[in-house]
Amino acid sequence: MKKNVLFMMLMMATLLVVSCKNKSEGEAAAVSDAGQAAQAEGVAYKIDPATTVIMWEGSKVAGKHNGTVNVSEGEVFMKDGTISGGNFTIDMTTIVDLDLEGEYKTSLEDHLKGTASGKEDDFFNVVKYPTAKFEITKVSALENDAEGTHLIYGNLTLKDITKEVGFKASVSNIDGKLVVVTPQFTINRTDWGIKYGSASFFDNLADKAIDDNFGLKISLNATTNEVM
């Protein structure tokens, strides 16, 4: 009897360790109700879609998946050496998985996009919601922080639900070229109504449970024609 109890405890401990290892890494973003969009002032920098990308990471008990999604357009405004406002549009139809190949890759991408029959609303349903949007609400400077020079807040709209998200970013502006790069941060997908496979809403998922938090990392490049 004691051996059985010890075995069960070891199994539970092992499952807990695996679950923790498979969670998306990164600091949790501050998420709250939608805020007031910042009044864009100063010099406009046009985002370059060819060199701007958002990297994502999703986790489940049995492992992780990672990939990218593209930014289609946007602009960032700079005033007095800091970001004053701006926005960008995310093309949700460009979701790509990078860790799988062949039919497994296609199957996951179709599921995430909601283009697989009967799975339209499990995740992002890109037919109904082809784009997402981020609009800056406020920006503050960070001092002596290894992960970023600024703290950026903005309204993230996914599937017609808008929440304000705050995350760290490193911002550089040299010779009319603006670069904004974030460390990986996480947001809770259920805040935007994406509940598929969530143990927070469904019982008895076992190893099919998908972590509520998913990781994001933004690499943004923008340029201006104005002489600095």
C-alpha positions in Angstrom: 0.0 0.0 0.0 2.8 2.4 1.0 4.6 1.6 -2.3 1.4 2.5 -4.3 1.0 5.8 -2.5 4.7 6.6 -3.1 4.4 5.7 -6.7 1.3 8.0 -7.2 3.2 10.9 -5.5 6.1 10.4 -7.8 3.9 10.4 -10.8 2.1 13.6 -9.7 5.4 15.3 -9.1 6.7 14.3 -12.5 3.5 15.6 -14.2 3.8 18.9 -12.4 7.5 19.3 -13.4 6.6 18.5 -17.1 3.7 20.9 -17.0 5.9 23.7 -15.6 8.6 23.1 -18.1 6.1 23.3 -21.0 4.6 26.6 -20.0 5.4 29.5 -22.4 8.4 31.4 -21.0 8.4 35.1 -20.4 7.2 37.7 -18.0 3.4 38.0 -17.9 2.2 41.2 -19.5 0.0 43.6 -17.5 -3.5 43.2 -18.9 -6.5 45.5 -18.0 -9.6 47.0 -19.6 -9.0 49.0 -22.8 -7.4 52.4 -22.3 -7.6 55.7 -24.2 -5.4 55.7 -27.3 -2.5 58.1 -27.1 -2.6 61.2 -29.2 0.0 60.6 -31.9 2.3 63.6 -32.1 5.7 64.3 -33.7 7.5 62.5 -36.5 5.7 59.6 -38.2 7.7 56.4 -38.8 6.2 53.9 -41.2 6.5 50.3 -40.2 8.2 48.0 -42.7 6.2 44.8 -42.9 9.1 42.9 -44.7 11.3 43.2 -41.6 8.7 43.3 -38.8 7.5 40.1 -37.2 5.7 38.8 -34.2 7.0 35.5 -32.8 4.6 33.3 -30.8 4.9 30.3 -28.6 2.0 28.0 -27.3 2.4 25.3 -24.7 0.5 22.2 -23.7 1.2 19.4 -21.2 2.9 17.3 -23.9 5.1 20.0 -25.5 5.3 23.4 -27.2 4.8 24.9 -30.6 6.2 28.1 -32.0 5.9 30.2 -35.1 5.3 33.7 -36.5 2.6 36.0 -37.6 3.1 39.1 -39.8 2.4 42.8 -39.3 0.8 44.2 -42.5 0.9 47.9 -41.8 1.3 50.6 -39.2 3.1 53.7 -37.9 4.8 54.9 -34.8 5.2 58.5 -33.8 8.3 60.0 -32.1 8.3 63.3 -30.1 11.2 64.7 -28.0 13.1 61.4 -28.4 10.4 59.1 -27.2 7.4 57.2 -28.6 4.2 59.3 -28.4 1.7 57.0 -30.1 1.1 54.7 -33.0 -0.6 51.5 -34.1 -0.1 48.4 -36.2 -2.2 45.8 -37.9 -1.6 42.0 -37.5 -2.5 39.8 -40.5 -3.9 36.8 -38.7 -4.1 34.8 -42.0 -0.3 34.7 -42.0 0.0 32.4 -38.8 2.9 30.0 -39.5 4.2 27.1 -37.3 8.0 26.6 -37.4 8.6 23.5 -35.4 6.5 21.0 -37.4 6.6 19.7 -41.0 4.3 18.2 -43.6 0.7 17.4 -42.6 1.3 18.0 -38.9 2.4 21.6 -39.7 -0.6 22.2 -42.0 -3.0 20.6 -39.5 -1.9 22.9 -36.7 -1.9 26.0 -38.8 -5.4 25.3 -40.1 -6.6 24.7 -36.5 -5.1 27.9 -35.3 -6.5 29.9 -38.2 -9.9 28.2 -37.9 -9.9 27.1 -41.5 -10.3 23.4 -40.5 -13.9 22.3 -40.8 -15.7 22.3 -37.5 -12.8 24.1 -35.7 -13.6 27.6 -36.8 -13.9 29.1 -33.4 -11.4 27.0 -31.4 -8.7 29.7 -31.8 -8.6 32.8 -34.1 -11.2 32.2 -36.9 -9.3 34.2 -39.5 -12.1 34.1 -42.0 -14.3 36.1 -39.6 -11.5 38.0 -37.9 -8.7 38.4 -40.5 -6.8 41.0 -38.6 -5.9 42.0 -35.1 -4.7 45.4 -34.0 -2.4 47.1 -31.4 -2.8 50.8 -30.6 -0.5 52.5 -28.2 -2.0 54.1 -25.1 1.0 55.3 -23.2 4.8 54.9 -23.0 7.2 55.4 -20.0 11.0 55.2 -19.8 12.7 52.5 -17.8 16.0 53.0 -16.0 18.7 50.4 -15.5 16.6 47.6 -16.8 18.3 44.8 -18.7 15.1 43.8 -20.6 14.1 47.1 -22.0 14.4 50.9 -22.2 10.7 51.5 -22.2 7.4 50.2 -20.9 4.8 50.3 -23.6 1.1 50.0 -23.1 -1.5 49.5 -25.8 -4.9 48.2 -26.7 -4.7 44.8 -28.3 -7.8 43.8 -30.2 -8.3 40.1 -31.0 -11.6 38.7 -32.3 -13.4 42.0 -31.5 -12.3 42.0 -27.8 -10.0 44.8 -26.7 -7.7 44.7 -23.7 -4.8 47.0 -22.7 -1.5 45.2 -22.6 1.7 46.4 -21.0 5.2 45.0 -21.8 8.9 46.0 -21.9 10.7 47.0 -25.0 14.1 48.1 -26.2 13.7 51.2 -28.4 16.5 52.7 -30.6 16.3 55.5 -33.1 19.3 56.1 -35.3 19.4 58.1 -38.6 15.7 57.9 -39.2 15.5 54.1 -38.4 13.3 53.1 -35.5 13.8 49.6 -34.0 11.5 48.3 -31.2 12.3 44.8 -29.8 10.6 43.1 -26.9 11.8 40.2 -24.7 9.2 37.4 -24.8 6.2 38.1 -22.7 3.0 36.2 -22.1 -0.7 37.0 -22.3 -3.7 34.9 -21.2 -5.7 33.9 -24.3 -8.9 33.5 -22.3 -8.9 37.2 -21.7 -9.8 37.4 -25.4 -12.4 34.6 -25.3 -10.1 31.9 -26.6 -10.9 29.0 -24.3 -10.3 25.9 -26.4 -8.4 23.2 -24.4 -8.2 25.4 -21.3 -8.2 23.6 -18.0 -9.6 26.8 -16.4 -12.9 26.1 -18.2 -13.0 22.4 -19.1 -12.5 19.3 -16.9 -10.8 16.0 -17.6 -8.5 17.3 -20.3 -5.5 15.4 -18.9 -2.6 15.6 -21.4 -4.7 17.5 -23.9 -4.8 20.6 -21.8 -3.4 23.7 -23.5 -1.8 26.4 -21.4 -3.9 29.6 -21.1 -0.8 31.8 -21.4 1.0 32.1 -24.7 4.3 33.8 -25.5 4.8 36.8 -27.8 8.0 38.5 -28.9 7.8 41.6 -31.2 10.6 42.8 -33.6 9.5 46.0 -35.3 11.3 48.2 -37.8 10.1 51.6 -39.0 11.6 54.5 -41.0 10.8 58.1 -41.7 11.6 60.3 -44.6 12.1 63.4 -42.4 15.6 64.6 -41.8 16.4 64.1 -38.1 
